[in-house]
């Protein structure tokens, strides 16, 4: 082969490689642009009752039988159902065997009858108030507003929930937190119950309507459990037996106990606020020798280079972005957690990776 022929062959090979890369890049950009379609399709499935019908049926279901039970008023729209179902199978939301469909472990979590369902979390994040905040993300980076949510609505997330839609968005928000607590509590009590050994009292700071504390109090009747949250959150919640509700502000005072529980609290706050909260916790517990500790349930960001579960790492990054948009806060790496603990005066900590995208952290004075 002549030199000219060799150069021509190389140019063709390079051109082909470049074309392939460009077409792949185009497809990648399309997927970025249309990434919202996945969550929109899942929301549509929920609103059409697809998870509920399949959950109730209890076994694979053919499309004709499924469509007959869905809330589709106009029969002409049924012809488009295969497109939706095919997409839901493609994104691993549903399973398919021949012409029958059935739920995956993920889609089961959107069925009303599933004890650990997370329907409210999906509905909450599709609320227009949330969507508007995401559209203001770039504007927030360029202005002096406290958060992207504040840029969109002129007030903080917490003020918006209380003032604009306290009975609608607020109820959905509280239910979303409660559903998350149900799932995590089930795992903790089943697999990590040793963290409660030797305790006689525990304060669940920011515990909302008490979903987690109710389960802990029932599983460990010798532990006196207290739920601390703002008075309007506690509302009419009444305690009984070894469980009580106390209205208050964690930045002012936390009731004394052997242990303080912080479930998904610190990721809502900036570092300086987290240090203040942790110092208040430290004031309310005895020394380590007397059993004092703080139990934190929160995300410890994984090192992407060492990831062994792409779904979990992706969920962590999504939650990290959400915390930034809503609160100008963040999920934290191990080093960032360690910095907070040191600044708050704690001497030792232990991280237990047992809760999927979150970890269970024990810190000691």
CORTA-V820491 format. One record per pair of residues at least 24 apart in sequence whose ideal C-beta (glycine too) atoms are under 7 Angstrom apart, sorted by the first residue. I is the first residue (numbers start at 0). J is the second residue. Records with the same first field share a line. If there is no record, write none. Layout:
BEGIN
I: J + J
END
This chain:
BEGIN
37: 90
40: 83 + 86 + 87
41: 92 + 121
42: 121 + 125
43: 83
44: 87
45: 109 + 118 + 121
47: 71
50: 102 + 106 + 109 + 110
51: 110 + 111
53: 100 + 101 + 102
54: 102 + 107 + 110 + 112 + 113
58: 101
59: 96 + 99 + 100 + 101
60: 99 + 100 + 101
61: 98 + 99
62: 98 + 100
65: 100
114: 181
115: 178 + 181 + 182 + 185
116: 178
117: 178 + 179
119: 171 + 174 + 175 + 178
120: 175 + 178 + 179
122: 171
123: 171 + 172 + 175
126: 168
128: 152 + 159 + 168
132: 324 + 325
133: 324
136: 324
145: 327
146: 324 + 325 + 326 + 327
147: 324
148: 324 + 325
156: 325 + 326
161: 231
173: 207 + 208
176: 207
177: 207 + 208 + 210
180: 210 + 211 + 262
181: 210
183: 296 + 354
184: 211 + 214
186: 353 + 354
187: 359
188: 214 + 218
190: 353
191: 351 + 353 + 359
194: 294 + 359 + 361
195: 219 + 222
197: 290
198: 222 + 257 + 258 + 290
199: 223 + 257
200: 256 + 257
201: 256 + 257 + 258 + 260
202: 227 + 253 + 254 + 256 + 259 + 260 + 283
203: 227 + 260
204: 249 + 253 + 259 + 260 + 261 + 264
205: 249 + 264
207: 232
208: 236
209: 236 + 244
211: 262
212: 242
213: 242
216: 240 + 241 + 242
225: 254 + 256
227: 253 + 254
249: 276 + 279
250: 275 + 276 + 279
253: 279 + 280 + 283
254: 283
255: 283
256: 283 + 284
257: 284 + 285 + 290 + 291
258: 284 + 292 + 293 + 294
259: 283 + 284 + 293
260: 294
261: 293 + 295
262: 296
263: 296 + 297
265: 295 + 297
266: 297 + 298 + 322 + 328 + 329 + 330
267: 322 + 326 + 328
268: 328
269: 327 + 328
270: 339
273: 339
274: 339 + 342 + 343
277: 339 + 343
278: 343 + 344
281: 343 + 344 + 345 + 364
284: 364
286: 364
287: 363 + 364
291: 364
292: 361 + 362 + 363
293: 362
294: 361
295: 360 + 362
296: 354 + 357 + 359
297: 357 + 360
298: 330 + 356 + 357
299: 331 + 332 + 333 + 336 + 350 + 358
300: 330 + 331 + 332
311: 355 + 356
314: 356
315: 356
336: 360
END
